[in-house]
Amino acid sequence: MSQTYISLETERLLLTPSSLDDAAFMLTLLNTPKYIQFIADRNVRTLDDAAAYVRNRMLPQLEKLGFSNFTVSLKEDGTKIGSCGLYEREGLEIRDIGFAFLPEYEGKGYAYEAANAVKKAAFETFHQRAICAITTRENKSSQKLIERLGLTFQKIVRIPNDPEDLLYYEFTAADYR
């Protein structure tokens, strides 16, 4: 008996909970230069590595909380273009909204559209009291998107197993209303 998880839909996009069926896409996404530069090198080099990443990093949170990473696809043809989700991260007290897109789909408003749907679901469906976002100082496009989503800079943080200072933004349920 498997649990049914929520998918999200926007004007142009379908966001479905990431599954083992997304391993090949994740292999590509996790190895894009910007992902490695601005998020992390997850050392996912093979399809088996990607399947293990989904199985060990995404599915446990999905099963525990009912949400995790969404694979973002174009509604018109089903092309997988990115990921967006709410993440439980060590060192952060509230859920972190994050996003990553293939380079050829950047600058077209897809990341905002997906992240805005996830933000809405965070409060209306998943009943979060607040969400946060973290990014590097160098990732200016991420900062712009985070600010466009309405999150405000709070402080510099460090999270476990990451030596870099990160910009920490927050948005509360009171801000959402």
Rosetta constraint file for C-alpha pairs under 8 A:
AtomPair CA 5 CA 17 HARMONIC 6.96 0.50
AtomPair CA 5 CA 66 HARMONIC 6.37 0.50
AtomPair CA 5 CA 67 HARMONIC 7.39 0.50
AtomPair CA 6 CA 16 HARMONIC 7.39 0.50
AtomPair CA 6 CA 17 HARMONIC 7.29 0.50
AtomPair CA 6 CA 66 HARMONIC 7.86 0.50
AtomPair CA 6 CA 67 HARMONIC 7.67 0.50
AtomPair CA 7 CA 14 HARMONIC 7.37 0.50
AtomPair CA 7 CA 15 HARMONIC 5.57 0.50
AtomPair CA 7 CA 16 HARMONIC 4.62 0.50
AtomPair CA 7 CA 17 HARMONIC 6.38 0.50
AtomPair CA 7 CA 70 HARMONIC 7.92 0.50
AtomPair CA 8 CA 14 HARMONIC 5.98 0.50
AtomPair CA 8 CA 15 HARMONIC 4.90 0.50
AtomPair CA 8 CA 16 HARMONIC 6.55 0.50
AtomPair CA 8 CA 117 HARMONIC 6.96 0.50
AtomPair CA 8 CA 118 HARMONIC 7.72 0.50
AtomPair CA 9 CA 13 HARMONIC 5.81 0.50
AtomPair CA 9 CA 14 HARMONIC 4.64 0.50
AtomPair CA 9 CA 15 HARMONIC 6.07 0.50
AtomPair CA 9 CA 117 HARMONIC 7.57 0.50
AtomPair CA 10 CA 14 HARMONIC 6.47 0.50
AtomPair CA 10 CA 113 HARMONIC 7.00 0.50
AtomPair CA 10 CA 114 HARMONIC 7.34 0.50
AtomPair CA 10 CA 117 HARMONIC 6.99 0.50
AtomPair CA 12 CA 74 HARMONIC 6.06 0.50
AtomPair CA 12 CA 75 HARMONIC 5.52 0.50
AtomPair CA 12 CA 76 HARMONIC 7.30 0.50
AtomPair CA 13 CA 72 HARMONIC 6.59 0.50
AtomPair CA 13 CA 73 HARMONIC 5.65 0.50
AtomPair CA 13 CA 74 HARMONIC 4.76 0.50
AtomPair CA 13 CA 75 HARMONIC 4.97 0.50
AtomPair CA 13 CA 110 HARMONIC 7.72 0.50
AtomPair CA 13 CA 113 HARMONIC 7.85 0.50
AtomPair CA 13 CA 114 HARMONIC 7.17 0.50
AtomPair CA 14 CA 72 HARMONIC 5.83 0.50
AtomPair CA 14 CA 73 HARMONIC 5.25 0.50
AtomPair CA 14 CA 74 HARMONIC 6.27 0.50
AtomPair CA 14 CA 75 HARMONIC 5.70 0.50
AtomPair CA 15 CA 70 HARMONIC 5.38 0.50
AtomPair CA 15 CA 71 HARMONIC 5.53 0.50
AtomPair CA 15 CA 72 HARMONIC 4.60 0.50
AtomPair CA 15 CA 73 HARMONIC 6.40 0.50
AtomPair CA 15 CA 114 HARMONIC 7.37 0.50
AtomPair CA 16 CA 70 HARMONIC 5.05 0.50
AtomPair CA 16 CA 71 HARMONIC 5.40 0.50
AtomPair CA 16 CA 72 HARMONIC 6.73 0.50
AtomPair CA 17 CA 62 HARMONIC 7.89 0.50
AtomPair CA 17 CA 67 HARMONIC 7.33 0.50
AtomPair CA 17 CA 68 HARMONIC 6.98 0.50
AtomPair CA 17 CA 69 HARMONIC 5.97 0.50
AtomPair CA 17 CA 70 HARMONIC 4.35 0.50
AtomPair CA 17 CA 71 HARMONIC 6.14 0.50
AtomPair CA 18 CA 22 HARMONIC 6.22 0.50
AtomPair CA 18 CA 54 HARMONIC 7.42 0.50
AtomPair CA 18 CA 58 HARMONIC 7.27 0.50
AtomPair CA 18 CA 59 HARMONIC 7.79 0.50
AtomPair CA 18 CA 68 HARMONIC 7.88 0.50
AtomPair CA 18 CA 69 HARMONIC 5.72 0.50
AtomPair CA 18 CA 70 HARMONIC 5.08 0.50
AtomPair CA 18 CA 71 HARMONIC 5.18 0.50
AtomPair CA 19 CA 23 HARMONIC 7.44 0.50
AtomPair CA 19 CA 54 HARMONIC 6.62 0.50
AtomPair CA 19 CA 55 HARMONIC 7.81 0.50
AtomPair CA 19 CA 59 HARMONIC 7.22 0.50
AtomPair CA 20 CA 51 HARMONIC 5.78 0.50
AtomPair CA 20 CA 54 HARMONIC 6.23 0.50
AtomPair CA 20 CA 55 HARMONIC 6.90 0.50
AtomPair CA 22 CA 26 HARMONIC 6.07 0.50
AtomPair CA 22 CA 71 HARMONIC 7.49 0.50
AtomPair CA 23 CA 27 HARMONIC 6.11 0.50
AtomPair CA 23 CA 47 HARMONIC 6.40 0.50
AtomPair CA 23 CA 50 HARMONIC 5.07 0.50
AtomPair CA 23 CA 51 HARMONIC 4.95 0.50
AtomPair CA 23 CA 54 HARMONIC 6.84 0.50
AtomPair CA 24 CA 28 HARMONIC 6.63 0.50
AtomPair CA 24 CA 47 HARMONIC 5.97 0.50
AtomPair CA 24 CA 50 HARMONIC 6.94 0.50
AtomPair CA 24 CA 51 HARMONIC 7.97 0.50
AtomPair CA 25 CA 29 HARMONIC 6.21 0.50
AtomPair CA 25 CA 80 HARMONIC 7.10 0.50
AtomPair CA 26 CA 30 HARMONIC 5.76 0.50
AtomPair CA 26 CA 50 HARMONIC 6.16 0.50
AtomPair CA 27 CA 31 HARMONIC 6.44 0.50
AtomPair CA 27 CA 44 HARMONIC 6.47 0.50
AtomPair CA 27 CA 45 HARMONIC 6.88 0.50
AtomPair CA 27 CA 46 HARMONIC 6.87 0.50
AtomPair CA 27 CA 47 HARMONIC 6.35 0.50
AtomPair CA 27 CA 49 HARMONIC 7.89 0.50
AtomPair CA 27 CA 50 HARMONIC 5.29 0.50
AtomPair CA 28 CA 32 HARMONIC 6.60 0.50
AtomPair CA 29 CA 35 HARMONIC 7.24 0.50
AtomPair CA 29 CA 82 HARMONIC 7.16 0.50
AtomPair CA 29 CA 100 HARMONIC 7.64 0.50
AtomPair CA 29 CA 101 HARMONIC 7.09 0.50
AtomPair CA 29 CA 102 HARMONIC 6.10 0.50
AtomPair CA 30 CA 35 HARMONIC 5.94 0.50
AtomPair CA 30 CA 36 HARMONIC 6.98 0.50
AtomPair CA 30 CA 41 HARMONIC 7.41 0.50
AtomPair CA 30 CA 42 HARMONIC 6.98 0.50
AtomPair CA 30 CA 44 HARMONIC 7.00 0.50
AtomPair CA 31 CA 35 HARMONIC 6.55 0.50
AtomPair CA 31 CA 36 HARMONIC 6.35 0.50
AtomPair CA 31 CA 41 HARMONIC 7.47 0.50
AtomPair CA 31 CA 44 HARMONIC 7.41 0.50
AtomPair CA 31 CA 45 HARMONIC 7.78 0.50
AtomPair CA 32 CA 36 HARMONIC 6.40 0.50
AtomPair CA 32 CA 102 HARMONIC 7.15 0.50
AtomPair CA 32 CA 103 HARMONIC 7.67 0.50
AtomPair CA 33 CA 37 HARMONIC 6.01 0.50
AtomPair CA 34 CA 38 HARMONIC 5.66 0.50
AtomPair CA 34 CA 39 HARMONIC 7.56 0.50
AtomPair CA 35 CA 39 HARMONIC 5.14 0.50
AtomPair CA 35 CA 40 HARMONIC 6.27 0.50
AtomPair CA 35 CA 41 HARMONIC 7.35 0.50
AtomPair CA 35 CA 100 HARMONIC 6.95 0.50
AtomPair CA 36 CA 40 HARMONIC 4.67 0.50
AtomPair CA 36 CA 41 HARMONIC 4.59 0.50
AtomPair CA 36 CA 42 HARMONIC 7.69 0.50
AtomPair CA 37 CA 41 HARMONIC 7.55 0.50
AtomPair CA 38 CA 135 HARMONIC 7.59 0.50
AtomPair CA 38 CA 136 HARMONIC 6.63 0.50
AtomPair CA 38 CA 138 HARMONIC 7.81 0.50
AtomPair CA 38 CA 139 HARMONIC 6.38 0.50
AtomPair CA 39 CA 135 HARMONIC 7.85 0.50
AtomPair CA 43 CA 49 HARMONIC 8.00 0.50
AtomPair CA 44 CA 49 HARMONIC 5.09 0.50
AtomPair CA 44 CA 50 HARMONIC 5.71 0.50
AtomPair CA 44 CA 53 HARMONIC 7.50 0.50
AtomPair CA 45 CA 49 HARMONIC 6.17 0.50
AtomPair CA 45 CA 50 HARMONIC 7.39 0.50
AtomPair CA 46 CA 50 HARMONIC 6.31 0.50
AtomPair CA 47 CA 51 HARMONIC 6.18 0.50
AtomPair CA 48 CA 52 HARMONIC 6.13 0.50
AtomPair CA 49 CA 53 HARMONIC 6.10 0.50
AtomPair CA 50 CA 54 HARMONIC 6.30 0.50
AtomPair CA 51 CA 55 HARMONIC 6.04 0.50
AtomPair CA 52 CA 56 HARMONIC 5.77 0.50
AtomPair CA 53 CA 57 HARMONIC 5.48 0.50
AtomPair CA 53 CA 58 HARMONIC 7.23 0.50
AtomPair CA 54 CA 58 HARMONIC 5.00 0.50
AtomPair CA 54 CA 59 HARMONIC 6.24 0.50
AtomPair CA 55 CA 59 HARMONIC 5.31 0.50
AtomPair CA 55 CA 60 HARMONIC 7.28 0.50
AtomPair CA 56 CA 60 HARMONIC 6.49 0.50
AtomPair CA 57 CA 61 HARMONIC 7.26 0.50
AtomPair CA 58 CA 62 HARMONIC 6.33 0.50
AtomPair CA 58 CA 68 HARMONIC 6.14 0.50
AtomPair CA 58 CA 69 HARMONIC 6.28 0.50
AtomPair CA 59 CA 63 HARMONIC 6.06 0.50
AtomPair CA 59 CA 68 HARMONIC 7.55 0.50
AtomPair CA 60 CA 64 HARMONIC 6.07 0.50
AtomPair CA 61 CA 65 HARMONIC 5.75 0.50
AtomPair CA 61 CA 66 HARMONIC 7.31 0.50
AtomPair CA 61 CA 67 HARMONIC 6.83 0.50
AtomPair CA 61 CA 68 HARMONIC 5.83 0.50
AtomPair CA 61 CA 87 HARMONIC 7.88 0.50
AtomPair CA 61 CA 88 HARMONIC 7.44 0.50
AtomPair CA 62 CA 66 HARMONIC 4.76 0.50
AtomPair CA 62 CA 67 HARMONIC 4.63 0.50
AtomPair CA 62 CA 68 HARMONIC 4.95 0.50
AtomPair CA 62 CA 69 HARMONIC 7.80 0.50
AtomPair CA 63 CA 67 HARMONIC 7.63 0.50
AtomPair CA 67 CA 85 HARMONIC 7.72 0.50
AtomPair CA 67 CA 86 HARMONIC 6.94 0.50
AtomPair CA 67 CA 126 HARMONIC 7.85 0.50
AtomPair CA 68 CA 85 HARMONIC 5.58 0.50
AtomPair CA 68 CA 86 HARMONIC 5.40 0.50
AtomPair CA 68 CA 87 HARMONIC 5.81 0.50
AtomPair CA 69 CA 83 HARMONIC 6.63 0.50
AtomPair CA 69 CA 84 HARMONIC 5.82 0.50
AtomPair CA 69 CA 85 HARMONIC 4.33 0.50
AtomPair CA 69 CA 86 HARMONIC 6.49 0.50
AtomPair CA 69 CA 87 HARMONIC 7.27 0.50
AtomPair CA 70 CA 83 HARMONIC 5.51 0.50
AtomPair CA 70 CA 84 HARMONIC 5.29 0.50
AtomPair CA 70 CA 85 HARMONIC 5.46 0.50
AtomPair CA 71 CA 80 HARMONIC 6.94 0.50
AtomPair CA 71 CA 81 HARMONIC 7.87 0.50
AtomPair CA 71 CA 82 HARMONIC 6.11 0.50
AtomPair CA 71 CA 83 HARMONIC 4.58 0.50
AtomPair CA 71 CA 84 HARMONIC 6.70 0.50
AtomPair CA 72 CA 80 HARMONIC 5.81 0.50
AtomPair CA 72 CA 81 HARMONIC 5.81 0.50
AtomPair CA 72 CA 82 HARMONIC 5.01 0.50
AtomPair CA 72 CA 83 HARMONIC 5.19 0.50
AtomPair CA 72 CA 84 HARMONIC 6.93 0.50
AtomPair CA 72 CA 114 HARMONIC 7.28 0.50
AtomPair CA 73 CA 78 HARMONIC 5.31 0.50
AtomPair CA 73 CA 79 HARMONIC 5.19 0.50
AtomPair CA 73 CA 80 HARMONIC 4.18 0.50
AtomPair CA 73 CA 81 HARMONIC 5.54 0.50
AtomPair CA 73 CA 82 HARMONIC 7.11 0.50
AtomPair CA 74 CA 78 HARMONIC 5.03 0.50
AtomPair CA 74 CA 79 HARMONIC 5.32 0.50
AtomPair CA 74 CA 80 HARMONIC 6.58 0.50
AtomPair CA 74 CA 81 HARMONIC 7.11 0.50
AtomPair CA 75 CA 79 HARMONIC 7.89 0.50
AtomPair CA 81 CA 101 HARMONIC 5.87 0.50
AtomPair CA 81 CA 102 HARMONIC 5.70 0.50
AtomPair CA 81 CA 105 HARMONIC 6.47 0.50
AtomPair CA 82 CA 99 HARMONIC 7.44 0.50
AtomPair CA 82 CA 100 HARMONIC 5.55 0.50
AtomPair CA 82 CA 101 HARMONIC 3.92 0.50
AtomPair CA 82 CA 102 HARMONIC 5.83 0.50
AtomPair CA 83 CA 99 HARMONIC 5.54 0.50
AtomPair CA 83 CA 100 HARMONIC 5.37 0.50
AtomPair CA 83 CA 101 HARMONIC 6.29 0.50
AtomPair CA 84 CA 97 HARMONIC 7.36 0.50
AtomPair CA 84 CA 98 HARMONIC 5.57 0.50
AtomPair CA 84 CA 99 HARMONIC 4.14 0.50
AtomPair CA 84 CA 100 HARMONIC 6.50 0.50
AtomPair CA 84 CA 111 HARMONIC 7.89 0.50
AtomPair CA 84 CA 114 HARMONIC 6.66 0.50
AtomPair CA 84 CA 115 HARMONIC 6.31 0.50
AtomPair CA 84 CA 118 HARMONIC 7.39 0.50
AtomPair CA 85 CA 97 HARMONIC 5.65 0.50
AtomPair CA 85 CA 98 HARMONIC 5.60 0.50
AtomPair CA 85 CA 99 HARMONIC 6.60 0.50
AtomPair CA 85 CA 115 HARMONIC 7.51 0.50
AtomPair CA 85 CA 118 HARMONIC 6.35 0.50
AtomPair CA 86 CA 95 HARMONIC 5.79 0.50
AtomPair CA 86 CA 96 HARMONIC 5.35 0.50
AtomPair CA 86 CA 97 HARMONIC 4.56 0.50
AtomPair CA 86 CA 98 HARMONIC 6.46 0.50
AtomPair CA 86 CA 118 HARMONIC 7.38 0.50
AtomPair CA 86 CA 122 HARMONIC 7.65 0.50
AtomPair CA 87 CA 95 HARMONIC 5.33 0.50
AtomPair CA 87 CA 96 HARMONIC 5.01 0.50
AtomPair CA 87 CA 97 HARMONIC 6.36 0.50
AtomPair CA 87 CA 98 HARMONIC 7.36 0.50
AtomPair CA 88 CA 92 HARMONIC 7.55 0.50
AtomPair CA 88 CA 94 HARMONIC 7.22 0.50
AtomPair CA 88 CA 95 HARMONIC 5.17 0.50
AtomPair CA 88 CA 96 HARMONIC 6.52 0.50
AtomPair CA 89 CA 95 HARMONIC 7.12 0.50
AtomPair CA 89 CA 96 HARMONIC 7.08 0.50
AtomPair CA 90 CA 159 HARMONIC 6.79 0.50
AtomPair CA 90 CA 160 HARMONIC 6.52 0.50
AtomPair CA 91 CA 158 HARMONIC 7.78 0.50
AtomPair CA 91 CA 159 HARMONIC 5.05 0.50
AtomPair CA 91 CA 160 HARMONIC 6.12 0.50
AtomPair CA 92 CA 96 HARMONIC 7.72 0.50
AtomPair CA 92 CA 159 HARMONIC 7.29 0.50
AtomPair CA 94 CA 130 HARMONIC 6.51 0.50
AtomPair CA 94 CA 131 HARMONIC 5.82 0.50
AtomPair CA 94 CA 132 HARMONIC 6.54 0.50
AtomPair CA 95 CA 128 HARMONIC 7.95 0.50
AtomPair CA 95 CA 130 HARMONIC 7.43 0.50
AtomPair CA 95 CA 131 HARMONIC 5.18 0.50
AtomPair CA 95 CA 132 HARMONIC 6.14 0.50
AtomPair CA 96 CA 131 HARMONIC 5.77 0.50
AtomPair CA 96 CA 132 HARMONIC 4.70 0.50
AtomPair CA 96 CA 133 HARMONIC 5.05 0.50
AtomPair CA 96 CA 134 HARMONIC 7.24 0.50
AtomPair CA 97 CA 115 HARMONIC 7.51 0.50
AtomPair CA 97 CA 118 HARMONIC 7.75 0.50
AtomPair CA 97 CA 119 HARMONIC 7.51 0.50
AtomPair CA 97 CA 131 HARMONIC 6.68 0.50
AtomPair CA 97 CA 132 HARMONIC 6.17 0.50
AtomPair CA 97 CA 133 HARMONIC 5.34 0.50
AtomPair CA 98 CA 115 HARMONIC 7.68 0.50
AtomPair CA 98 CA 133 HARMONIC 6.64 0.50
AtomPair CA 98 CA 134 HARMONIC 7.95 0.50
AtomPair CA 99 CA 111 HARMONIC 6.89 0.50
AtomPair CA 99 CA 115 HARMONIC 7.03 0.50
AtomPair CA 100 CA 111 HARMONIC 7.59 0.50
AtomPair CA 101 CA 105 HARMONIC 6.43 0.50
AtomPair CA 101 CA 106 HARMONIC 6.44 0.50
AtomPair CA 101 CA 111 HARMONIC 7.08 0.50
AtomPair CA 102 CA 106 HARMONIC 6.82 0.50
AtomPair CA 105 CA 110 HARMONIC 7.22 0.50
AtomPair CA 106 CA 110 HARMONIC 7.21 0.50
AtomPair CA 106 CA 111 HARMONIC 7.39 0.50
AtomPair CA 109 CA 113 HARMONIC 6.16 0.50
AtomPair CA 110 CA 114 HARMONIC 6.05 0.50
AtomPair CA 111 CA 115 HARMONIC 5.89 0.50
AtomPair CA 111 CA 145 HARMONIC 7.88 0.50
AtomPair CA 112 CA 116 HARMONIC 5.76 0.50
AtomPair CA 112 CA 145 HARMONIC 6.47 0.50
AtomPair CA 112 CA 148 HARMONIC 7.98 0.50
AtomPair CA 112 CA 149 HARMONIC 7.36 0.50
AtomPair CA 113 CA 117 HARMONIC 6.37 0.50
AtomPair CA 114 CA 118 HARMONIC 6.33 0.50
AtomPair CA 115 CA 119 HARMONIC 6.02 0.50
AtomPair CA 115 CA 149 HARMONIC 7.68 0.50
AtomPair CA 116 CA 120 HARMONIC 6.14 0.50
AtomPair CA 116 CA 149 HARMONIC 6.47 0.50
AtomPair CA 117 CA 121 HARMONIC 6.18 0.50
AtomPair CA 118 CA 122 HARMONIC 6.00 0.50
AtomPair CA 119 CA 123 HARMONIC 6.80 0.50
AtomPair CA 119 CA 131 HARMONIC 7.93 0.50
AtomPair CA 120 CA 124 HARMONIC 5.98 0.50
AtomPair CA 120 CA 125 HARMONIC 7.78 0.50
AtomPair CA 121 CA 125 HARMONIC 4.79 0.50
AtomPair CA 121 CA 126 HARMONIC 6.07 0.50
AtomPair CA 122 CA 126 HARMONIC 4.88 0.50
AtomPair CA 122 CA 127 HARMONIC 6.04 0.50
AtomPair CA 122 CA 128 HARMONIC 5.55 0.50
AtomPair CA 122 CA 131 HARMONIC 7.64 0.50
AtomPair CA 123 CA 127 HARMONIC 4.66 0.50
AtomPair CA 123 CA 128 HARMONIC 5.14 0.50
AtomPair CA 123 CA 129 HARMONIC 7.06 0.50
AtomPair CA 123 CA 130 HARMONIC 7.81 0.50
AtomPair CA 123 CA 173 HARMONIC 6.48 0.50
AtomPair CA 123 CA 176 HARMONIC 7.69 0.50
AtomPair CA 128 CA 173 HARMONIC 7.21 0.50
AtomPair CA 129 CA 172 HARMONIC 5.95 0.50
AtomPair CA 129 CA 173 HARMONIC 5.14 0.50
AtomPair CA 130 CA 170 HARMONIC 7.09 0.50
AtomPair CA 130 CA 171 HARMONIC 5.59 0.50
AtomPair CA 130 CA 172 HARMONIC 3.97 0.50
AtomPair CA 130 CA 173 HARMONIC 5.52 0.50
AtomPair CA 131 CA 170 HARMONIC 5.83 0.50
AtomPair CA 131 CA 171 HARMONIC 5.45 0.50
AtomPair CA 131 CA 172 HARMONIC 6.35 0.50
AtomPair CA 132 CA 151 HARMONIC 7.33 0.50
AtomPair CA 132 CA 168 HARMONIC 6.94 0.50
AtomPair CA 132 CA 169 HARMONIC 5.35 0.50
AtomPair CA 132 CA 170 HARMONIC 4.22 0.50
AtomPair CA 132 CA 171 HARMONIC 6.21 0.50
AtomPair CA 133 CA 146 HARMONIC 7.02 0.50
AtomPair CA 133 CA 151 HARMONIC 7.67 0.50
AtomPair CA 133 CA 168 HARMONIC 5.89 0.50
AtomPair CA 133 CA 169 HARMONIC 5.12 0.50
AtomPair CA 133 CA 170 HARMONIC 6.43 0.50
AtomPair CA 134 CA 166 HARMONIC 5.98 0.50
AtomPair CA 134 CA 167 HARMONIC 5.43 0.50
AtomPair CA 134 CA 168 HARMONIC 4.72 0.50
AtomPair CA 134 CA 169 HARMONIC 6.33 0.50
AtomPair CA 135 CA 139 HARMONIC 6.60 0.50
AtomPair CA 135 CA 142 HARMONIC 6.83 0.50
AtomPair CA 135 CA 143 HARMONIC 6.92 0.50
AtomPair CA 135 CA 166 HARMONIC 5.43 0.50
AtomPair CA 135 CA 167 HARMONIC 5.34 0.50
AtomPair CA 135 CA 168 HARMONIC 6.99 0.50
AtomPair CA 136 CA 164 HARMONIC 7.64 0.50
AtomPair CA 136 CA 165 HARMONIC 7.05 0.50
AtomPair CA 136 CA 166 HARMONIC 4.98 0.50
AtomPair CA 136 CA 167 HARMONIC 6.04 0.50
AtomPair CA 137 CA 165 HARMONIC 7.96 0.50
AtomPair CA 137 CA 166 HARMONIC 6.73 0.50
AtomPair CA 137 CA 167 HARMONIC 6.52 0.50
AtomPair CA 139 CA 143 HARMONIC 6.42 0.50
AtomPair CA 140 CA 144 HARMONIC 6.22 0.50
AtomPair CA 141 CA 145 HARMONIC 6.32 0.50
AtomPair CA 142 CA 146 HARMONIC 6.09 0.50
AtomPair CA 143 CA 147 HARMONIC 6.14 0.50
AtomPair CA 144 CA 148 HARMONIC 6.03 0.50
AtomPair CA 145 CA 149 HARMONIC 6.18 0.50
AtomPair CA 146 CA 150 HARMONIC 6.76 0.50
AtomPair CA 146 CA 151 HARMONIC 5.82 0.50
AtomPair CA 146 CA 152 HARMONIC 7.96 0.50
AtomPair CA 146 CA 169 HARMONIC 7.64 0.50
AtomPair CA 147 CA 151 HARMONIC 5.21 0.50
AtomPair CA 147 CA 152 HARMONIC 6.26 0.50
AtomPair CA 150 CA 171 HARMONIC 6.85 0.50
AtomPair CA 151 CA 169 HARMONIC 5.56 0.50
AtomPair CA 151 CA 170 HARMONIC 4.99 0.50
AtomPair CA 151 CA 171 HARMONIC 4.77 0.50
AtomPair CA 152 CA 169 HARMONIC 4.98 0.50
AtomPair CA 152 CA 170 HARMONIC 5.46 0.50
AtomPair CA 152 CA 171 HARMONIC 6.65 0.50
AtomPair CA 153 CA 167 HARMONIC 7.03 0.50
AtomPair CA 153 CA 168 HARMONIC 5.85 0.50
AtomPair CA 153 CA 169 HARMONIC 4.18 0.50
AtomPair CA 153 CA 170 HARMONIC 6.61 0.50
AtomPair CA 154 CA 167 HARMONIC 7.82 0.50
AtomPair CA 154 CA 168 HARMONIC 5.74 0.50
AtomPair CA 154 CA 169 HARMONIC 5.37 0.50
AtomPair CA 154 CA 170 HARMONIC 6.72 0.50
AtomPair CA 155 CA 167 HARMONIC 6.28 0.50
AtomPair CA 155 CA 168 HARMONIC 5.41 0.50
AtomPair CA 155 CA 169 HARMONIC 7.34 0.50
AtomPair CA 156 CA 165 HARMONIC 6.19 0.50
AtomPair CA 156 CA 166 HARMONIC 5.48 0.50
AtomPair CA 156 CA 167 HARMONIC 4.88 0.50
AtomPair CA 156 CA 168 HARMONIC 5.78 0.50
AtomPair CA 157 CA 165 HARMONIC 5.75 0.50
AtomPair CA 157 CA 166 HARMONIC 5.22 0.50
AtomPair CA 157 CA 167 HARMONIC 6.45 0.50
AtomPair CA 157 CA 168 HARMONIC 6.30 0.50
AtomPair CA 158 CA 162 HARMONIC 6.75 0.50
AtomPair CA 158 CA 163 HARMONIC 6.98 0.50
AtomPair CA 158 CA 164 HARMONIC 6.47 0.50
AtomPair CA 158 CA 165 HARMONIC 5.30 0.50
AtomPair CA 158 CA 166 HARMONIC 6.04 0.50
AtomPair CA 159 CA 163 HARMONIC 7.81 0.50
AtomPair CA 171 CA 175 HARMONIC 6.29 0.50
AtomPair CA 171 CA 176 HARMONIC 7.58 0.50
AtomPair CA 172 CA 176 HARMONIC 6.46 0.50
AtomPair CA 173 CA 177 HARMONIC 6.53 0.50
